[in-house]
Amino acid sequence: MMRYLSNLKLVFQQRFITQNSYININILNGIALAIATNLVNPYYAKFAERMGATDYHIAYLNSLPAFVSLFALIPGAIFLDVFGSKMKNTTWMMLIHKLFFLIIAFIPIIQGVSKPWLFIVLVALMNLPGAIYTMGYQSSIGDIFTARERGLAMGLRNRYSDIFRLGITLVSGILLSIPRNDNQVILLYQIFFIASFAIGILEVVSFSRFSVMTETQSHTEPDHIRRVWLAIQDSFRFSITNKGFKQFMIASLLFHFGWQMGWPLFNIYTITKLGANEAWLSAIAIAGGLTAILTATKWARFADKKGNQIAAVVATFGMSTTPFLYVLSESLTMLVVFNILIGFSVTGTALVLFNLLLEATPKQNRTTIISIYNTVIAVSATIAPVFGVWLMRQTSLEWSLIVTGLLRFVGCGAFWLGTRKKNDQGDSPH
């Protein structure tokens, strides 16, 4: 394993190195995250199904982690901003998150308990440190890179992460389709979860390099309670009174509800209706990933030229068509082809919404303000997947997907109204 990591580091230095060491670290961190995550994450729903999961299990696999994160976001933001070094705290949360991969690997050998529910609960609890460290990463990137550097830094990270994500998804999908029965497949899943933990350690180590290079003063004052209270007050006051932030959060919430509502529906459509196994799930992920690789830096350049607000309208419009493309898919082959188009929009949406979030938040109390935003989005993620499955049971899978697409278009329209208001106010895009 250590020899593999050394070779990976050498390839990274030879092929991906830039003159900005912060960007290099960010790329390596993204590569490690992509490998650790995509060994297992694309197959969560299929793994649960092989252990006996129902449609509602799949819905709760999406919604329960979001619900658990509600209890971590704001307290976690205060923990990151107030108690000691933000980057060191983020590093510790990242490590705890990776430990859950190791724990999940042992679920299949546990007896006397519902394995689908145990898996769902562990994934949900995993989201506690996951939500905190993701928030810490977002805030740290806002501190490390200037507004002009962020597009390049995240564009390069996304491009190289997508290359490795594509490769690991291809390999894992092929390997998971080789075993002849569920027991053999589940054993291979266990090996993959352990490997995800090992690669996740590289993600932790790479992020800790930011800690060393950007170490700032530690918050060691004794009046922690007063500082926490002031941070919460200032952050909520900003969230309520700042017009630009409110407009962004409302538009993002509307779009996210439609986005999140589709999560279990896409899995149900792909796995249950079209009968996809791990190889087909891998092919679908790769189809979208190819487009993501080709468009990662193009989205960054487009956002720099036209502004993140306009880029958000274009990206979310493309994502709004996704549910309709699923409805039109009568075979797994068609779905693979459609995911080439879908990947184009997903990459842009993730990048542009992240940039808009950083634009809308000041440096002071940024982590706490981001936590308020993430809490609102997590409330949506708690409700939307279950609502999607409920609507499917009341109508049909196809009609619930159509409603999902319409809700996404509403969010896209909200971003478009945001561009109109900026133009009316004479604001130039960043």
N, C-alpha and C positions, 0 to 999 in steps of 0.2 A: 504493500500500500504506500509506504513512504517513497519507494522508488518511483511509483506511478505519479505521486504528487510532485516529486522533483522534476520528472520529465514534463509534466503539465506546466510547471513554472517556467522551464526552459523554453518550451514552445511559446508560451505567453510572452516572454521577454523578446524572443526573436521575431515574432509575427505581429504582435498587437501593441508593442511599446510605443508610447508617444513621449513628447518632451515634457508633458505635464504629469508629474508623479501621482498627483491626486486622481487624475483621470485613469491612470494605469491601475491603481488600487481599486478604483470603482469598477473597472472592467473585470478584474480578477474576482472581485466579490460577487459580481453578477453571474460570472461563469459558474462559480461554485454553487451559488443559489440555484441556477438553472439545472445543474446536474442532480443535486440532492432532491430538488422538488420534482423533477419530471421523471425520475425513476419510478415514482409511486403516485403522485397526485392525479395524473390523467386517468388513473384506473381506480380511484377511490370508490366510485359508484359500482363498478364491476366487481371489485373486491368484496364490497358489502353484499352485492347480489349473490356472489358465490357462497357467502356465509348465511344466506337466507333472507336478505333484506326485501321489504315491500316498497311500493311507490312512496308511501309516507316516510319510510326510513330514509329514502333518497332525499326527500324534501327536508327532513330534519338534519340530514348530513350537511345541508347548506345553511339552514337557519339557526340551528343550535350554536354553532361556533360564533355566529354574529351576536346572538343573545348573550353568550358568556363574555364576549369582548366588551359589552356595555359596562361591565363591572371593573374593567381594566383601563379604559381609555383615559378618562379624566384623572383618576388617582395615579395612573401610570405616567401621565404627562407631568404631573407635579413631582413625582419621583424622579423623572429624568431631568427636569429643569432646576429643581431646588436642592435635592440631596446629592451632593458630590458632583463628579464629572458626568455630563450627559453621555459622552461617548463610552465611558467605561460601564456605566449602567446599561446602556444599549447592548454592549458586548455580552454582559452577563445574561440579559434577557434572551439574546440570540442563542447562547449556549443551552439554556434551559429548554428553549423551544426544540432544539435538535435532539435533546434527550428523549423526547416523546416518540421519535421515530424508533428508537431502540425498544421502548416499552410496547409500542403497537405491534412490533414483530412477534411478541409472545402471546397475542390474543388467541390465535388458533389452537394453542395447546391448553388453554384455560377451560375447565369443565364446570358445569352447573350454573352457567350464566348465559344470557342472550348475547351471542357474539356480535350481531349487528349493532345492538344498543351499546355494548361496551366500546366498540369501535367508534361510534358516533360521540359518545361521552368523552373519550380520550382525544379525539380530534377537536372537540369543543374546548376542552381544558387546555389543549395545546395552543389554542388561539389566545389564551391569556398572555403568556409571554410573547406570542407572535404579534399580537396587536400592539404591545408596548414597543417591541424592538422595531417594528415597521414604522411606527410613529417617530421613534428616535432616529431611524435612518432618514426619513423624509426631512425632519428638522435639521439634521446634521448636514445633509446635502445643501440645504438652504444656507447654512453657515459657511460651508467649505467653498462652494462655487458661487461666482457672481451670476447675476441674471443672464448675462450674455454667454457665460461658460456652460450654464446648465443644459442648454439644448444640445450642445456637442457632447458633453459628459454623459448625459442620459441616452443620447442617440447611439453613441459608440457602445455603451454598456448594453443597450438593448440589442444592437446588431450582433455582437459577439456572443451574448447570452443566447440569442436565438439560434445561432449556429450549433452551439453545444446542446441546446434544448432539442433541436431537431435530431441530432445524432443519437442522443441518449433515448429519445422517444422511439426512434426507429429500432434501435437495438433491443430495448426493453419490450416493445410490442412483439417483435419476432420471437424473442425468448419465451415470453408468456404464452405464445400460441403453440409452442412445441409440446408441452405436457399433454397426456391423454385423458386425465381426469382432474376433478376439482381439487383433490388432495395434493396432487403433484403441483398444480398451479399455485395453490395457497402456500406450499413450502417455498416455491420460488419467490412469492411475494414477501415472505419472511426474510429471505436473503436480501431482497431489494431494500427493505426497510432498514436493515442493519447497514447496508452500503450507503444509504441516504444519510444515516447518522455520521458515518465516517467522513463522507465528502462534506457534510455540513460543518464539520470541525474546521475545514479549510476556509469556509465562509466566515466563521468566527475569527480565525487568525488574521485573515486579510482585513476585516473591518477594524480589528484592534490596531492595525497600522495607522489608521486615521487618529486613533487615540494618542499614539506616540507623537505624530507629526503636528497635531493641532491642539495639543494640551493647553487648556486655559485655566484660569483660576478656579479652584474648587470652592463650592458654596459651603463653608464651614462655620458660618455664623450660628450662634445658639438659638436665635429667634426663628426657628423653622416654621412654627405655626403661623406667625404673623406674615412671613413671606409667602407661605402657601395661600393664605387667605387673600392677600393682596394680588397674587398671580391669578387666582380664580376670579376675583372681582374685575380686574382689568381685562381679562380675556372675555368674560361674558359681556362686559360693557362694550368692548370692541365688536363682538359678534352681533350684538343687538343694534348698535348705532351706526356701524360702518356700512354705508349703502352698497359699495362695491362688493364687499364680502357677502352681504345678505343676498344680493342678486346671484352671485356665483353659487352659493349654497342651495338656494331654492331650485335653480336650474339643474344643478348636479343631483339633488334629491329626486326630482321628477324623473330624470333620465335613469338614475340608479334603480329606482323601483321597477321599471320595465326591464332593465338589464338583469337584475337579481331574480325577478319572477321567472325568467326563462331558464335559469340554471338547472333545476330538476327536470323541467319539461324537455330540454334538449337531451339529457341523459336517458329519460324514459323513451323518447322518440327513437334515439339511436340504438339503445340496448334492447328495449322491449319490443318496439314495433318493427324495427328493421333487423334486429337480431345480431348486432355487432358483437364480435369477440375482441380480445385485446389487440389483435393484429389490425382490425378495422379501426379501432379507437386510435391506434398509433398512426395509421394512414391519414385519418381525419385531422389529427393534431399536426402532422407533418405538412399537410396541404396548407393549413393556415400559417404554419411556421415559415414556409418558403417565402410567402408574400411578406411576412414580417421582416425577414432578413433583408429583402430587396427594398423595403420602404422605410426602415427605421430612421436612417439619417435624412431621407427625403422629407419625412414629416417634420423633422427638426428644422430643416432649411425653409420649408413652407411656412412653419409657424414664425420663424424669424422674419420672413419677408412680409407675410400678411397679418401677423398677429395671432396670438394663441386663441383669442375669442372666435375669430373666423375659422381657424383650423378646427376648433371644437365643433362648430356647426357642421363642417364637412365630415369630420370623423363620426360624430354621433348620427348623422343622417345615414351613413353607410351601415352602421351597426343597427339602425332601426329596421333595415331591410332583412336582417338575419332571420328572424322568426318566419317571415314569409318564404324565404328560401328553404327553410326546413319543411314547411308545409308542402312545397312543390317537389320535395325530394321523395321519389318513389322507390329509390334503391340506395344502397350504401355507396355505389359508384357515383351517383349524382350528388350525394352529400359531400363526398370527397372533393368533387369539382367545385361545388358551391363554397366550400371552406377556403378555397384559394382566394375568392373574393372577400370572404368574411375576415380573413387574416389581415387584409389591408386596413380595414377600419378599426379592428381591435388594437393594433399597434399604435395608430394615431390617437385613439381615444385615451389609452393609458398614459401616453407621453404628454398630451396636451392638457388633460385634466390635472395631472401632477404639476405641470408648469403654472397653470392658472391658480392652483391652490397656493403655490409659493408666492406668486404675484400678489395675491389677495391678502396675504398675512405679513405683518411687520416682523422684524427680527426679534423685538422684545416680546417675550411670552409666546413665541411662535409655536413651540411644542404644545402648550396648553390650548391655544386657539385651534391648532390642527386636531387636537383630541376632541374638541367640541364638534368640529366638522365630522370627524370619523365616527363619533357617537351617533350623530344624526343619521349617517349612512348605515351604521350598524343596526339601528332601529328598523330601517327599511329592509335590511338584509335578513332580519329576524322574521319579518312578516311576509315579505314578497314571495319567497319560495313556497311556503305553506299555502299562501293564497293561490298561487299558480296551480298547485296540485288540487286544491279544493275546487277551483274553477273548472279544472279538467274533469273532475268527477261529476260536476253539475252539468257540464256541456259535453265537450269532447276535447281530445288532445289538440286537434287542429284549431278549434275555435279559441282555446286558451292561448295558443301561440299567436294567433291573429291579434288578440287583445294585448298581448305582450308587445308586439310590434307597434301597435297604435300608441301605447303608453310611452314607448321610446321616442316616437315622433313628437309627442308632447314635450318631452325633455329637450329634444333637438330644437323645437320651436322656442323654448325658453332661452336657450343659448343665442338663438338668432335675435330675439328681442333684446338681449344684452348688448349685441353689437350695434343695434339701432340706437339704444340709449347712449352708448359711448360716442357714437357719431354725432348725436344731437347735442351732447355736452362738449363736443370738440376735443375729446380725449384721443390721443394717438396711441395705437397699440404698442406694447413693449416688444 
